[in-house]
Amino acid sequence: QVQLVESGGGLVQPGGSLRLSCVASGGIFNIYAMGWYRQAPGKQREMVATITTSDSTNYADSVKGRFTISRDNRKNTIYLQMNSLKPEDTAVYYCRRDLYWGQGTQVTVSS
């Protein structure tokens, strides 16, 4: 059974940084693309960043240059380094692999 567990969310001031982690269990980690998505209150869930098995990455325009997705196949983990955070980045951030989603981790950017 596949399980995705996110961590690293929290409250941060505008301009600050956070690093999210997602640990995957079940299945073979390095044969799947992975991604981070987010959902703000009253809005639809949206793609933030994805990473393929060959480490090709894709970002939403709103986070390009500020966020970096990476993966460590030895640890079955993907990361999302978030810098220069803005209040509009406030959302629940979810990890996704194929049809599976994590439970989400809250990121709040506020002074």
C-alpha positions as a Markdown table, in Angstrom:
| # | Residue | x | y | z |
|---|---|---|---|---|
| 1 | Gln | 0.0 | 0.0 | 0.0 |
| 2 | Val | 1.3 | 3.4 | -1.0 |
| 3 | Gln | 1.6 | 6.0 | 1.7 |
| 4 | Leu | 2.9 | 9.6 | 1.3 |
| 5 | Val | 3.7 | 11.6 | 4.5 |
| 6 | Glu | 4.4 | 15.3 | 4.2 |
| 7 | Ser | 6.2 | 17.4 | 6.9 |
| 8 | Gly | 7.8 | 20.8 | 7.2 |
| 9 | Gly | 4.9 | 23.2 | 7.0 |
| 10 | Gly | 4.4 | 26.0 | 9.5 |
| 11 | Leu | 4.0 | 29.7 | 10.0 |
| 12 | Val | 6.6 | 32.0 | 8.4 |
| 13 | Gln | 6.9 | 35.7 | 7.7 |
| 14 | Pro | 6.9 | 37.1 | 4.2 |
| 15 | Gly | 10.3 | 36.7 | 2.6 |
| 16 | Gly | 11.1 | 33.7 | 4.7 |
| 17 | Ser | 11.8 | 30.1 | 3.8 |
| 18 | Leu | 10.5 | 26.6 | 4.5 |
| 19 | Arg | 11.5 | 23.2 | 3.3 |
| 20 | Leu | 8.8 | 20.6 | 2.8 |
| 21 | Ser | 9.5 | 16.9 | 2.8 |
| 22 | Cys | 7.4 | 13.9 | 1.5 |
| 23 | Val | 8.4 | 10.4 | 2.4 |
| 24 | Ala | 6.9 | 7.7 | 0.3 |
| 25 | Ser | 6.4 | 4.0 | 1.2 |
| 26 | Gly | 5.1 | 1.2 | -0.8 |
| 27 | Gly | 6.1 | 0.5 | -4.4 |
| 28 | Ile | 9.4 | 1.3 | -6.0 |
| 29 | Phe | 10.1 | 5.0 | -5.5 |
| 30 | Asn | 12.5 | 5.8 | -8.3 |
| 31 | Ile | 10.2 | 4.7 | -11.1 |
| 32 | Tyr | 7.6 | 7.3 | -10.5 |
| 33 | Ala | 7.3 | 11.0 | -11.1 |
| 34 | Met | 6.3 | 13.0 | -8.1 |
| 35 | Gly | 4.8 | 16.4 | -7.4 |
| 36 | Trp | 3.8 | 19.1 | -5.0 |
| 37 | Tyr | 0.4 | 20.6 | -5.2 |
| 38 | Arg | -1.4 | 23.2 | -3.0 |
| 39 | Gln | -4.9 | 24.3 | -2.2 |
| 40 | Ala | -5.7 | 27.6 | -0.7 |
| 41 | Pro | -9.0 | 28.3 | 1.1 |
| 42 | Gly | -11.8 | 28.7 | -1.5 |
| 43 | Lys | -9.6 | 27.8 | -4.4 |
| 44 | Gln | -9.0 | 24.7 | -6.5 |
| 45 | Arg | -5.9 | 22.5 | -5.9 |
| 46 | Glu | -3.1 | 23.5 | -8.2 |
| 47 | Met | 0.2 | 22.1 | -9.3 |
| 48 | Val | 3.2 | 23.7 | -7.7 |
| 49 | Ala | 6.1 | 21.6 | -9.0 |
| 50 | Thr | 6.8 | 18.2 | -10.4 |
| 51 | Ile | 9.9 | 16.1 | -10.9 |
| 52 | Thr | 10.4 | 13.1 | -13.2 |
| 53 | Thr | 12.4 | 10.0 | -12.7 |
| 54 | Ser | 15.2 | 11.6 | -14.6 |
| 55 | Asp | 15.0 | 14.8 | -12.4 |
| 56 | Ser | 13.4 | 17.0 | -15.0 |
| 57 | Thr | 11.4 | 19.6 | -13.2 |
| 58 | Asn | 8.4 | 21.8 | -14.0 |
| 59 | Tyr | 7.1 | 24.7 | -12.0 |
| 60 | Ala | 4.0 | 26.8 | -11.8 |
| 61 | Asp | 4.7 | 30.3 | -13.1 |
| 62 | Ser | 3.8 | 31.8 | -9.7 |
| 63 | Val | 6.7 | 30.0 | -7.9 |
| 64 | Lys | 9.4 | 29.9 | -10.6 |
| 65 | Gly | 12.7 | 31.2 | -9.3 |
| 66 | Arg | 11.5 | 30.9 | -5.7 |
| 67 | Phe | 10.7 | 27.2 | -5.2 |
| 68 | Thr | 12.9 | 24.2 | -5.9 |
| 69 | Ile | 11.8 | 20.6 | -6.1 |
| 70 | Ser | 14.2 | 17.7 | -5.6 |
| 71 | Arg | 14.2 | 14.0 | -4.8 |
| 72 | Asp | 16.5 | 11.6 | -2.9 |
| 73 | Asn | 15.8 | 8.1 | -4.2 |
| 74 | Arg | 17.9 | 6.6 | -1.4 |
| 75 | Lys | 15.5 | 8.1 | 1.2 |
| 76 | Asn | 12.3 | 7.7 | -0.9 |
| 77 | Thr | 11.8 | 11.4 | -0.3 |
| 78 | Ile | 11.0 | 14.5 | -2.3 |
| 79 | Tyr | 11.5 | 18.0 | -1.1 |
| 80 | Leu | 10.2 | 21.5 | -1.8 |
| 81 | Gln | 12.5 | 24.3 | -0.9 |
| 82 | Met | 10.5 | 27.4 | -0.7 |
| 83 | Asn | 12.2 | 30.8 | -0.6 |
| 84 | Ser | 11.0 | 34.4 | -0.7 |
| 85 | Leu | 7.6 | 33.3 | 0.5 |
| 86 | Lys | 4.6 | 35.5 | 0.0 |
| 87 | Pro | 1.2 | 35.6 | 1.7 |
| 88 | Glu | -0.4 | 34.2 | -1.5 |
| 89 | Asp | 1.7 | 31.0 | -1.0 |
| 90 | Thr | -0.5 | 30.2 | 2.1 |
| 91 | Ala | -2.2 | 26.9 | 1.4 |
| 92 | Val | -2.2 | 23.3 | 2.3 |
| 93 | Tyr | 0.6 | 21.6 | 0.4 |
| 94 | Tyr | 0.2 | 18.0 | -0.8 |
| 95 | Cys | 2.6 | 15.5 | -2.2 |
| 96 | Arg | 1.4 | 13.3 | -5.1 |
| 97 | Arg | 2.5 | 10.1 | -6.7 |
| 98 | Asp | 0.4 | 8.8 | -9.5 |
| 99 | Leu | -3.1 | 8.4 | -8.0 |
| 100 | Tyr | -1.9 | 8.7 | -4.4 |
| 101 | Trp | -1.9 | 11.9 | -2.3 |
| 102 | Gly | -0.5 | 12.7 | 1.1 |
| 103 | Gln | -2.5 | 14.2 | 3.9 |
| 104 | Gly | -1.1 | 17.6 | 3.4 |
| 105 | Thr | 0.9 | 20.1 | 5.4 |
| 106 | Gln | -0.2 | 23.7 | 6.2 |
| 107 | Val | 2.0 | 26.6 | 5.1 |
| 108 | Thr | 1.0 | 30.0 | 6.4 |
| 109 | Val | 2.8 | 33.1 | 5.3 |
| 110 | Ser | 1.9 | 36.0 | 7.5 |
| 111 | Ser | 3.5 | 38.8 | 9.5 |
